[in-house]
Amino acid sequence: MNNQRSFFGFLIAGVIAVLLIAVAGFYWFFGKSPVKFSTPISQPGAAVFVSKLSPVMVSLLVNPDRLQAIEQKGEISQLKNSFLAKSNINYQNDIKPWLNNEITLAVTSQDIDRDPENGLQPGYLMALATDDPEKSREFVEVLFSKRALAGTNLQVEQYKGVKLLYDYPEIAKPAEIQNPKSKIQNSLAGAVIDNFVLFANDIKVLREAINNVQAPDLNLSSYAEYQQALKELPKDAVAVGFLNLPLVAQWQGLELRESTYNSQLISLVLNSQGLLAESTFFSTSEVVPVSIPLSKPVGALQYIPKSVGLAIAGANLTNLGNSNLAKLWQQGTATIYGSPEEAFSRWLKPVIDVQNRWGLNLNEDIFSWVVGEYAIAILPNQANTNPDWVFVVEKTPQLASGIARLDDIAKNSGFNVSSLTLNQQKVSAWTELTATTQDQANVNVEAKIRGAHTSIDNYEIFTSDLGALEKILSSRENSFLDNANFQNDVAVFPKSNQGYVYIDWKKSQNILEHQLPILKFVEVLGKPLFNNLRSLTVSSYRSESKTLKGGIFFHLDS
């Protein structure tokens, strides 16, 4: 069982790596070539082999050679050679002559024999589109012949008119145990059906794939939620994944503690500046958006300095806790970490630290009165390892009571609320006063600013210190709204959206890694992306009654 898990787990990891590496090459290609890239197929044809009870299916909708033609450093070639070396397959001679425009991988079931008492053995299926079935059959037969010579027991059977080949490792004799690498350690089953070459980790998986084709109501193509999801698939997607979320949780041995969303469609689209990863979540119950979609840029961003490393903008935080985004967060974190609180402690520790330091309840003390536009930003601080922050809020009738509540919290935390003038602007500051004694005759008072806010036009601006506020007051012409990178990145999203999260990676990387150590692990997994990442932007831009759609745009250096 472990061998079969590792073998097909390696296949899945390999295809995902190909997708990530492809991204690192496409941005360069599009910037220097007038050729327009488009995918020749619009959806995975191999879905007919996959059960509608499959936890996950992932498809590459373009021939890997087309990706390899635009790579810079031979990453895809290296990956193919490394991957195929484990199977004694030569890609150039054995696969390239017949491989067409699709590679699909699926977890077909959580347990092949449906008997948990003997351990869980997931079923894995790989389907490769072929434009030459005869050459494909030759390849499959030669592959299994080589495996038989290397020490497997080869079996051949006819199943519903299809020739199936499968093998399983011989049991090593005592003298051979000293050199287990001389034996093939994994079972394999293969067949050519119509225009696809199929491989699986068990013959039962192939039989079920054939059953799925011959009984259409069993396969994923006939599944209502999958058909609905395909309507959201972008025209030029180079890769797509469909997840049955309750079954994914079971496959991973997790308990789905929340079940608002039942399925998810993920797609990758490449353009001249990088990669757009879109995701659509589907629910059987009504979900409400955070706010009414915005139709123009958030005005609060005009008070955010152009040089910030991270900015968040939107409108109306009062509904955040009950919104579709909150439901998604609760479902994901409760399933993976056991509770949203545990996820907060891992991913959003800086937010927890702020709440603890100030005695804040974000929902009650801030979100409850932010009914208009807002913008939040992090500014690098060369003199301090902790970055500065800026919070801009549109004036509404609720603002006065919100400020009064924050003033009370500051007082309860031992701070003084005082007024001062900065650049001819009246400012309210939360200060911490400390008496210092040099000798018995001299007692000095040292004031540390813990926060400040002021009113400009139709907005209230809060900052972590006077330095950050002074920067905003003295350089209002350098607005974040004039940041060309930001403008280009948000242009990939629909104009009607629920706001943005924008991260300038080069400016924010050190700050984010310091605040979120787990991020370094994510960077290792997505190395081809993060090595060339300039910025990433997240947006939620369509929310129907039972659907949540959003995307992440990775802007890559050219």
Disulfide bonds with the S-S distance in Angstrom:
none
